Amino acid sequence: MSLNCVIVDNNIDQRLATSKLIDNHPSLNLIGEFGTPQQCKPFLQTAIVDLIIMDVDLDVLNDIDLLNIYDSDADATTPHVIIVSDDKSQAFKAFNYNVIDFISKPVSNGRFNKAIARTVLKAKMIQNFHDSNSEHIFVKSNLKKRKIFINEIKWIEALGDYVKLITKNKSFVILSTMKAFENELPKGLFLRIHKSYIVNLKKVDRYDSKYVEIEKIKLPLSRTRKTELSQALDIIIN
């Protein structure tokens, strides 16, 4: 499991140190850095963020509630939060809110990894519950959280810093990397056929050595993916 994460810290040196810890962790994907919660808020309205690593003053809730991370109506799409602070008096307050962990500065590699392991475990538990009770995902597009049914997705294509999700009746532009979005999709049902395309295997009408066709639209097929596509389709059909 890969978690999209952002850093919120007004200390530039600490942001750099935290970003290095994130870069060295296989389960984390850094997609944003901000000096204040207010700067982060617009990003959270469009991006898919799984984890916020932040240094904030918990006595000033008017600042962090802008992120909607302590909302009583938080759901599976609400980011997990790890507080990182050199003010140990914040630790007790942190656990009165919906946070995964509190880490005192300076942050050691071992302590950081322990907090991330806890976060990944909780994220997997939520994902397993989500997968077993629904057939949809949530995405953020045009500043709104949208519910997309899996069986309506036809394909996903790369669009610069965004991805374009093509469904039965509409398309949605989402701020995300292809890799991060691929991790949100059910395994075995979707396949990346090209660096810029992921397809719903149940929507594939035909394919050859160069293209995959879905409802008369031809999508490029990488040579290295042809065998994997053939095997995946055999499993889906059978």
Secondary structure by P-SEA (a helix, b strand, c coil): cccccccccccaaaaaaaaaaaaacccccccccccccccccccccccccccccccccccccccccccccccccccccbbbbbbbccccccccccccccccccccccccaaaaaaaaaaaaaaaaaaaaaaaacccbbbbbcccbbbbbbcccccbbbbcccbbbbbcccbbbbbcccaaaaaaaccccccccccccccccccccccccccccccccbbbbbbccaaaaaaaaaaaaac
